[in-house]
Amino acid sequence: MSRKRIIAGNWKMNMTPSEAVALVNELKPLVVNEDVDVVFCVPAIDIIPAMEAAKGSNICIGAENMYYEEKGAYTGEISPNMLVDAGVKYVIIGHSERREYFTETDETVNKKVLKAFEHGITPIVCCGETLTQREQGITIDWIHQQIKIAFLNVTADQAKTAVIAYEPIWAIGTGKVATTEQAEEVCAAIRVCIGEIYDEATAEAIRIQYGGSVSASSAPELFTQPDIDGGLVGGASLKPDFGKIVNYNK
Ligand code: 13P
């Protein structure tokens, strides 16, 4: 079974609404590739203007975070219905920066993943180890634990449509991309883990991305590995280089 590649940009805390419109317009002609689902995950305030600018193109606008409650007294949070009403189809859940700076845990990640599915939004579920964990040789155990908790009570039919982003923390924003072998090894181990939680069909269907200093030069080798189904791209998604990343196979 062949999985369609999915390449997503994570803009993080960059781009004002007017800058977002300019960037979408600049990248629109560069990110055309019918073999790839192209997603721009943008700051909440940029979602509507970016959506407007992306109209008629192959770009899908996603969110970088979402709260797990429906509505109410949660000052500063974005609800699933707000995203659905704005036309959002994908949301990044549990990015390592949210875990580090905003006290997200495996448990809150699980609540958000369940809530996203409940509202028909596809979660891009992030996992990844620190450099210390890698050096201690506990990478795979750690990631299996993150995935098992993130997918608690998620059905196989839901999991089949999910996206998992493997992002080694030591490779994020450092220019230090994981080797193809390191990235493939962990993505394959994530697929095994999904197979253990569910079954072979779910493991074959779920899409697994690599993220961490992806560039136009590293993308072609990374994205043609058997278990790497695309990427989650930070810094390079804000530049014309993102066009080359999306067209990694051309
Ligand atoms: P960089 O591509 O800037 O390393 O960021 C990766 C990332 O965190 C994507 O979510």
Residues whose N, C-alpha, C, O or C-beta is under 5 A from the ligand:
A	BS01	13P	N10 A171 I172 G173 T174 G211 G212 S213 V214 L232 V233 G234 G235 A236
